[in-house]
Amino acid sequence: MKVAVDTSVLVAALIRTHPHNAFAAPWLAAIDSGRVQGIIDAHTVHELYSVLTKLELRPAISPGDAQAMATRVMGRFETVPLTAEGTRRALERCSLRGLSSGAIFDATHVIAAELAGAENILTFNGGDFMRLADTDTPPFIDPQSADGATLLASLTE
């Protein structure tokens, strides 16, 4: 199964003290084992670096450590580029729905998942993403939901 993974899940999986780590880390393990094919778009890597370097942790994650973590993530996932056509589609989707500001970043994730043929989009921010869904958008899966747990169990048996 090909699953697009949002930054919210990556951060939770990578930070052991994160409140959602117990829900996200098993998905990363399933990707590492090859039972799930994980995909991310290039923007996800940028967003991951940004979030890791601004988390209020003690000690803080340094830019060098965040870069190393983001690079390791890229090695675990298929990183799909967002083409000019994908960018146009993300802009159009936001514009047609009257969405502004950071919605474009969520649209980037959604369009990249659609173009890459993802079967699901794994995110803790389903509400933000639902407003961007279209007929060809894969279902959103929250790792802490019953659906998320059931899907993961079926993939790891």
Secondary structure, DSSP 8 states (H G I E B T S, - for coil): -EEEE-HHHHHHHH-TTSTTHHHHHHHHHHHHHTSSEEEEEHHHHHHHHHHHHH---SS---HHHHHHHHHHHHHHSEEE---HHHHHHHHHHHHHTT--TTHHHHHHHHHHHHHHT-SEEE-S-HHHHHTT--TT---EE-TTSHHHHHHHHHHH-
